[in-house]
Amino acid sequence: MFDVKLVTIDEDRERAFALRKEVFVKEQGVPLTLELDEHDATAIHFIVNDGNDTIATARLREIEPKIGKVERVCVLSSYRGKRLGVLIMETVEQYASSIDFQKLKLNAQSYAVPFYEKLGYVVTSPEFMDADIPHRAMEKEM
């Protein structure tokens, strides 16, 4: 059974950062200076654990009144295909609804657009590059 939780302690935040470094920096080649940013200190972070291992993470931040942005969604490579992306996104969306967000936005890596479309997100931009990776802006009304 996977344990999904809102990050409330520094140790869990560091576990989220370690997973992001593994996926985005080591696996995808995103520079560390782009991956960890000024928003980490104030964003709301979520993690999924399998026992003592952190296997998925995401963060949420308010970018305008009642509008949130979902960022840094990732799943450890050995756990992909187990619906953990859906699990963490559902958790983020439930939390966003609980704090009265009316819309969520995100920048999806282009290969992941179909995943987010299945969750009800719609593409709102042409493709653009971020950290040398093609992305599309997406959003969902809550």
C-alpha positions as CSV (number, residue, x, y, z in Angstrom):
1,M,0.0,0.0,0.0
2,F,1.3,3.4,-1.0
3,D,1.3,6.3,1.5
4,V,0.4,9.7,0.0
5,K,0.9,12.7,2.1
6,L,1.2,16.4,2.4
7,V,4.7,17.4,3.3
8,T,4.8,19.1,6.7
9,I,8.3,18.4,7.9
10,D,11.8,19.2,6.5
11,E,12.8,15.5,6.3
12,D,9.9,14.8,3.9
13,R,10.7,18.0,1.9
14,E,14.3,16.8,1.5
15,R,13.0,13.4,0.3
16,A,10.9,15.1,-2.3
17,F,14.0,17.1,-3.4
18,A,16.1,14.0,-3.6
19,L,13.5,12.3,-5.8
20,R,13.3,15.3,-8.1
21,K,17.1,15.3,-8.4
22,E,17.0,11.6,-9.4
23,V,14.3,12.1,-12.0
24,F,14.8,15.5,-13.4
25,V,18.5,16.1,-12.9
26,K,20.1,12.7,-13.3
27,E,17.5,11.0,-15.7
28,Q,16.4,14.0,-17.8
29,G,19.5,16.2,-17.6
30,V,17.8,19.3,-16.1
31,P,20.4,21.6,-14.5
32,L,20.1,21.5,-10.7
33,T,20.0,25.3,-10.7
34,L,16.7,25.1,-12.7
35,E,15.2,22.2,-10.8
36,L,15.4,23.6,-7.3
37,D,14.2,27.1,-7.3
38,E,12.9,30.0,-5.2
39,H,9.4,28.6,-5.1
40,D,10.4,25.5,-3.2
41,A,10.4,27.4,0.1
42,T,6.7,28.5,-0.2
43,A,5.1,25.8,-2.4
44,I,3.0,23.0,-0.9
45,H,4.7,19.6,-1.5
46,F,3.3,16.1,-1.7
47,I,5.1,12.8,-1.6
48,V,4.2,9.1,-2.1
49,N,6.1,6.6,-0.1
50,D,6.4,2.8,-0.4
51,G,7.6,1.9,3.0
52,N,10.7,4.0,3.6
53,D,11.2,4.9,0.0
54,T,9.8,8.1,-1.6
55,I,8.7,7.1,-5.0
56,A,6.6,10.1,-6.3
57,T,6.3,13.8,-5.6
58,A,4.6,17.0,-6.8
59,R,4.3,20.6,-5.7
60,L,1.5,23.1,-5.8
61,R,1.6,26.9,-5.5
62,E,-0.9,29.7,-5.8
63,I,0.0,31.9,-8.8
64,E,-3.1,34.1,-8.8
65,P,-6.0,34.3,-6.4
66,K,-7.8,30.9,-6.5
67,I,-5.5,29.6,-9.3
68,G,-2.9,27.1,-8.5
69,K,0.0,25.7,-10.5
70,V,1.0,22.1,-10.3
71,E,4.7,21.5,-10.8
72,R,7.6,19.0,-10.4
73,V,5.3,16.0,-10.8
74,C,7.5,12.9,-11.0
75,V,7.6,9.1,-10.3
76,L,10.7,7.0,-9.7
77,S,11.4,5.1,-12.9
78,S,11.0,1.7,-11.3
79,Y,7.5,2.6,-10.1
80,R,6.1,4.0,-13.4
81,G,3.0,2.3,-14.8
82,K,1.5,1.7,-11.4
83,R,-0.9,4.7,-11.5
84,L,1.2,6.7,-9.0
85,G,1.0,9.8,-11.3
86,V,-2.8,9.5,-11.1
87,L,-2.7,9.0,-7.3
88,I,-0.5,12.0,-6.6
89,M,-2.5,14.2,-9.1
90,E,-5.8,13.2,-7.5
91,T,-4.3,14.1,-4.1
92,V,-3.1,17.5,-5.3
93,E,-6.5,18.2,-6.9
94,Q,-8.4,17.3,-3.7
95,Y,-6.1,19.5,-1.7
96,A,-6.5,22.4,-4.2
97,S,-10.3,22.0,-4.0
98,S,-10.2,22.0,-0.2
99,I,-8.5,25.5,-0.3
100,D,-11.0,26.8,-2.9
101,F,-8.8,26.9,-5.9
102,Q,-11.0,27.3,-9.0
103,K,-8.4,26.4,-11.6
104,L,-5.2,24.5,-11.9
105,K,-2.5,25.1,-14.4
106,L,0.6,23.2,-15.3
107,N,3.4,22.9,-17.9
108,A,3.5,19.3,-19.1
109,Q,6.4,17.7,-20.8
110,S,4.9,17.1,-24.3
111,Y,5.2,13.3,-24.0
112,A,3.0,13.5,-20.9
113,V,0.1,15.6,-22.5
114,P,-2.1,12.5,-23.0
115,F,-1.7,11.6,-19.3
116,Y,-2.9,15.0,-18.2
117,E,-5.7,15.0,-20.8
118,K,-7.1,11.8,-19.3
119,L,-7.3,13.7,-16.0
120,G,-9.3,16.5,-17.6
121,Y,-6.6,19.1,-18.4
122,V,-6.7,20.9,-21.7
123,V,-3.8,22.2,-23.7
124,T,-3.6,26.0,-23.8
125,S,-0.4,26.8,-25.6
126,P,1.8,25.8,-28.5
127,E,4.8,23.7,-27.7
128,F,7.7,25.5,-26.0
129,M,11.0,24.6,-24.6
130,D,11.8,24.6,-20.9
131,A,15.2,23.2,-19.7
132,D,15.7,22.0,-23.3
133,I,12.6,19.8,-23.0
134,P,9.4,20.3,-25.1
135,H,6.4,21.4,-23.0
136,R,2.8,22.5,-23.4
137,A,0.8,24.6,-21.0
138,M,-2.4,23.0,-19.7
139,E,-5.2,23.9,-17.3
140,K,-8.3,22.4,-15.6
141,E,-11.3,24.1,-14.1
142,M,-12.0,22.8,-10.6
